[in-house]
Amino acid sequence: MKYRKLVASDLEVSEISLGSWLTYGVGVARENAVACVDRAFELGINFIDTANVYGRGAAETFLGEVLASRPRSSYMLATKVFFPMSATDSGLSRAQIAKQIDASLKRLRVDHVDLYQCHRYDSGTPIEETMQALSKVVRDGKARYIGFSEWSPQQVEGAGAVAGTERFVSSREGDFPDRLVAAGAGRAVGQVRARRGRPARAPAMRPWASSSSPGSPLPSWAPCRS
């Protein structure tokens, strides 16, 4: 396994991460899910990615259980916030970020995550409020760094212009279920998006978030083989 450092951070992560969308806690039998996590560690994967909305907390709960016996220093844990967790809980307001990070940490059974990511942009909340809330999460020791998923260059620039707040260290590009994209290769992601007629966003974002992590680079139906 090869590893890369997320630029502007001290996080050294495996080039391949273990995701948990539509799988752990909902779509995969527990014994198979446990075997998959064990195999990932055997192969040297140390980057675990999840989100509060995956299974409405089920994925985080599963990972909290299965990772509990492993040293916290043996893996880098990333989760996300934005999508509805209930009829009244969604978005990136100050109150929601404070509430959702605590709920995620409880389900994950840890006192901090290594990377806390905005799953989408919240146009209903002032960017100043969002960035200040994320920065407080970092200052309180509940996350080491912050990142974002599926933001436009203008949205990222707006976040970077908020004085006195933390800066993003990662960007998560969109899903590419029909192709392979090298993890962390921002330029490749931009080129793939451009070929499909979608904005080549990753290069434009480099001044604000230096490392890119493409989402779902493997087909969703790809089997796990040992």
C-alpha positions, -999 to 999 in steps of 0.1 A, spaced: 0 0 0 12 35 -8 5 65 14 2 102 8 1 132 31 -29 155 28 -11 187 21 -12 214 48 -18 187 74 1 159 91 -24 132 80 -7 104 61 -33 83 45 -34 52 23 -40 59 -14 -71 37 -12 -97 44 15 -124 22 29 -158 38 24 -191 29 39 -219 42 17 -248 18 11 -228 -10 28 -220 -11 65 -250 -12 88 -275 -14 60 -266 -34 28 -240 -59 39 -243 -87 64 -224 -79 96 -200 -108 93 -191 -98 58 -186 -62 68 -163 -72 96 -143 -94 73 -140 -65 48 -127 -41 75 -102 -67 87 -90 -73 52 -86 -36 46 -62 -34 75 -43 -64 64 -38 -47 30 -25 -15 47 -55 7 43 -56 32 72 -81 57 58 -117 51 68 -144 73 53 -180 75 64 -208 101 70 -235 106 96 -262 101 69 -250 67 58 -278 45 71 -289 74 93 -260 67 116 -258 29 111 -225 30 92 -209 51 119 -223 29 146 -209 -2 129 -175 13 125 -175 24 161 -180 -12 171 -156 -28 148 -128 -3 153 -131 -2 190 -105 -29 195 -79 -13 173 -54 14 184 -68 48 175 -34 57 160 -37 28 135 -63 45 113 -74 79 100 -111 85 104 -132 108 83 -169 116 85 -192 141 70 -222 164 78 -250 181 59 -277 157 48 -309 153 68 -307 131 99 -343 139 108 -371 162 97 -354 190 116 -317 181 115 -297 190 84 -274 216 69 -243 234 81 -256 259 107 -237 265 139 -262 245 159 -263 216 135 -225 212 132 -222 213 170 -250 187 174 -239 164 146 -202 162 154 -211 151 190 -235 125 176 -210 112 152 -183 109 178 -206 90 201 -215 65 174 -179 62 163 -168 57 199 -139 82 196 -131 116 210 -121 130 177 -121 124 139 -91 132 118 -111 148 90 -146 165 93 -161 172 59 -190 193 46 -209 167 26 -224 195 4 -226 233 5 -254 248 26 -268 278 7 -292 285 35 -265 293 61 -240 322 58 -206 308 50 -191 328 79 -213 309 103 -204 275 88 -166 282 88 -167 296 124 -186 265 135 -162 241 118 -132 260 133 -147 256 168 -149 219 162 -112 219 155 -104 242 184 -124 219 207 -103 189 197 -132 171 181 -116 171 146 -81 176 135 -88 190 101 -118 200 78 -127 193 42 -156 196 18 -174 176 -9 -190 189 -41 -184 226 -36 -179 250 -65 -147 271 -68 -166 302 -59 -180 285 -27 -145 274 -17 -131 308 -23 -158 323 -2 -149 300 27 -112 308 23 -120 345 26 -136 342 61 -109 356 84 -97 337 115 -110 303 105 -95 269 97 -86 261 61 -97 230 42 -71 204 37 -91 181 14 -117 182 -13 -139 152 -22 -149 150 -58 -181 135 -72 -188 98 -78 -173 81 -108 -189 47 -109 -179 38 -144 -142 45 -143 -111 43 -122 -96 75 -109 -63 74 -88 -70 84 -53 -57 118 -45 -51 128 -81 -68 161 -84 -56 168 -119 -70 134 -131 -103 141 -115 -105 175 -132 -97 159 -166 -123 132 -162 -149 157 -153 -140 179 -182 -142 151 -206 -178 144 -194 -187 180 -199 -186 187 -162 -165 215 -147 -128 206 -141 -130 219 -106 -101 203 -88 -73 224 -103 -92 256 -96 -95 246 -59 -59 239 -53 -51 272 -35 -79 264 -10 -78 226 -5 -46 209 -16 -56 173 -16 -84 157 -36 -101 125 -28 -124 112 -55 -156 95 -43 -166 60 -55 -138 55 -80 -147 18 -82 -180 5 -96 -206 3 -68 -211 -33 -77 -174 -43 -76 -170 -74 -53 -145 -75 -25 -121 -104 -30 -95 -116 -5 
